Amino acid sequence: MGGRAGFFEVEILDWETKKQLCFLDKVEPNATIREIRLMFHKLYPRWYPARQSIKLDPKGKSLRDEEILQHLPVGTTATLYFKDLGPQIGWTTVFLIEYTGPLFIYFVFYFRMTFVYGLDERFTSSPHPVVNLACICHSFHYIKRLIETVFVHRFSRGTMPLRNIVKNCLYYWGFAAWLAYYINHPLYTPPSYGKKQINFAVIMFLLCEAGNFSIHVALSDLRRNGSKTCKIPYPTKNPFTWLFFFVSCPNYTYEVGTWISFTIMTQCVPVGLFTLLCFIQMTVWAKDKHCTYLREFKDYPSHRMPIIPFLL
């Protein structure tokens, strides 16, 4: 491990074949992995930095952009492994596509286009006020998501594989169509307990949306200076962030609460099934994030749970 003051030599091999792809000499000891990606990109223009996974071990995890060469467990001749991640797409673009679809798809059913239900002019609007309210809430939810995508979210990872966009859009767009079809159907029946049930659901919906937004702002503030370093989120003066006392991912807690309230409001089976799937998926994400916090921080609050206080 001697000679740390001099230049490094970096050998980059294919992670599968172990074939040498390039040899970089006179690399500064304080060079970051991002800078090494850019050097590699100059030699292989088709593999832009976002497509590159650079590893110390072929089966290990990718090195982060901000990691510094001389701080890695390597000698002055470092061997790194490259994996092509395939075509990438930015997270901002991903979210804009995912969330714009449900917004407009819902309107197709809400306005009861004749090709959907085959109705004549007498049945182009629902007699139930809750149907209008559901449209307002659904639209508000996705408009909020779009606004957050543009003005609030700061992503630790800049891109995701392009192939995943089809799967994600099928999920969001498909469920939006399924929910909207039944909520706006001519045979739809309103909730069993009438206005009391609807009013309770609306209050719960608005509180959860406010909570979700508050958590996203708090998480964004952790990266205000452009840092991509993982930090422990803590409650702020905003009461909606106090859920951080009990769970690692209160944004998911509030998101699930939003869909539970929408289920109560519409009393619609497809909405309930979508809510269940949301809960399962967000529990997986929350557990992964919770494990990352525990792994990264020895002083991480031990009483926090991933998504449901005291339980899960």
Order of alpha helices (4+ residues) and beta strands (2+ residues): beta-beta-alpha-beta-beta-beta-alpha-alpha-alpha-beta-alpha-alpha-alpha-alpha
